[in-house]
Amino acid sequence: MSSRRTARKNAFFVLYQSDAVGRPVEEVLERWRLYRGELDPYAIRLVCGVEGEREALDERLGEVSVGWPVRRMSVVDRAILRLGLYEMLFVEGVPAEVAVNEAVELATGFSSEEAPQFVGGVLRGAKNTWLEDGEGTGRSVNNHG
């Protein structure tokens, strides 16, 4: 079993590829399994969760990314933000700040020089907007999870 950090990175790869090539997540997962083997269960949980909540995630991201509609974000940043926001709002036991920091790490490794600050700012704005105490505990604000 891989670490959660590795699972997040692999989930990001799947989400990015699905968005970049316009293919369903299921198809990307199938190809992943064919060429790389099984994904960690946590990565699959994240991929399927983000895909299932994508419309709601994009709506929320649009509310807190002032001046940057989700459709105008780079595919890399969009995948990272969806993943981070999903983990923050819908995954039990992941503190919001951990979700933010992990997303910033992904942006540092895979996006532009400005991306870590952008990703961190958007996700911290989301945390302050939708989590009761601003800290969050990874619990769902919509009773999903």
C-alpha positions in Angstrom: 0.0 0.0 0.0 1.3 3.4 -0.9 1.4 6.5 1.2 -1.4 9.0 1.1 1.0 11.5 -0.6 1.7 9.0 -3.4 -2.0 8.2 -3.6 -2.8 11.9 -4.0 -0.2 12.3 -6.7 -1.5 9.3 -8.6 -5.1 10.6 -8.3 -3.9 13.9 -9.6 -2.3 12.2 -12.6 -5.6 10.4 -13.4 -7.7 13.5 -13.0 -5.3 15.6 -15.0 -5.2 13.1 -17.9 -9.0 12.7 -17.9 -9.4 16.5 -18.1 -6.6 17.1 -20.6 -7.6 14.5 -23.1 -11.4 14.8 -22.5 -11.8 11.1 -21.6 -13.9 9.7 -18.8 -12.1 8.9 -15.6 -13.2 5.2 -15.9 -11.3 5.0 -19.2 -8.2 6.6 -17.8 -8.3 4.2 -14.8 -8.6 1.3 -17.1 -5.6 2.3 -19.0 -3.7 3.0 -15.8 -4.4 -0.6 -14.6 -3.3 -2.0 -18.0 0.0 -0.2 -18.0 0.9 0.4 -14.4 -1.2 -2.0 -12.3 -3.7 -1.3 -9.6 -4.1 2.1 -8.0 -4.0 2.5 -4.3 -7.6 2.3 -2.9 -7.2 5.9 -1.5 -6.3 7.2 -4.9 -9.3 5.5 -6.4 -11.5 7.0 -3.7 -10.2 10.4 -4.5 -10.5 10.1 -8.3 -14.1 8.7 -8.1 -15.0 11.3 -5.4 -13.7 14.2 -7.4 -15.4 13.0 -10.6 -18.7 12.5 -8.7 -18.6 16.0 -7.1 -16.9 17.8 -10.0 -19.8 20.1 -10.8 -20.2 21.2 -7.2 -16.4 21.5 -6.7 -16.1 23.7 -9.8 -19.0 25.9 -8.6 -17.3 26.4 -5.2 -13.9 27.0 -6.8 -15.5 29.6 -9.0 -16.8 31.4 -6.0 -13.4 31.7 -4.2 -11.1 32.1 -7.2 -12.0 35.7 -7.8 -11.2 36.7 -11.4 -10.3 33.2 -12.4 -13.2 31.1 -13.8 -12.5 27.4 -13.4 -12.6 26.9 -17.2 -9.8 29.4 -17.6 -7.5 27.8 -15.1 -4.7 25.5 -16.4 -5.6 21.9 -16.6 -2.9 21.1 -14.0 -4.1 23.7 -11.5 -7.8 22.8 -12.0 -7.0 19.1 -11.2 -5.0 20.0 -8.1 -7.7 22.4 -6.9 -10.5 19.9 -7.4 -8.5 17.2 -5.6 -7.6 19.5 -2.7 -11.1 20.9 -2.3 -12.6 17.4 -2.4 -10.3 16.1 0.2 -10.9 19.1 2.4 -14.7 19.0 2.2 -15.5 15.3 1.8 -12.8 13.1 3.3 -13.2 12.3 6.9 -10.0 12.6 9.0 -8.0 14.9 6.7 -7.5 18.3 8.3 -8.2 21.2 5.9 -4.7 22.6 6.3 -3.2 19.2 5.4 -5.3 19.1 2.2 -4.1 22.7 1.4 -0.5 21.9 2.0 -0.6 18.7 -0.1 -2.2 20.6 -3.0 0.5 23.3 -2.7 3.1 20.5 -2.9 1.5 19.1 -6.0 1.4 22.6 -7.6 5.1 23.1 -6.6 6.1 19.9 -8.4 3.8 20.0 -11.4 2.7 23.5 -12.3 4.0 27.0 -12.8 6.1 29.1 -10.5 3.0 31.1 -9.4 0.8 28.1 -9.0 1.6 27.2 -5.4 0.6 30.6 -4.1 -2.5 30.6 -6.3 -3.6 27.1 -5.2 -2.9 27.9 -1.5 -4.8 31.1 -1.7 -7.8 29.6 -3.4 -8.0 26.6 -1.0 -7.4 28.7 2.1 -10.2 31.0 0.9 -12.5 27.9 0.5 -11.5 26.7 4.0 -12.3 30.0 5.5 -15.6 30.2 3.6 -17.1 26.8 4.1 -15.6 25.2 7.2 -17.1 26.3 10.4 -14.0 27.1 12.4 -11.7 27.9 9.5 -9.6 24.9 10.5 -11.8 22.0 9.3 -11.4 18.4 10.1 -11.9 16.9 6.7 -15.6 16.3 7.4 -18.2 16.9 4.8 -20.1 20.1 4.8 -22.8 18.4 2.8 -23.0 15.1 4.6 -21.2 13.3 1.8 -18.3 11.2 2.5 
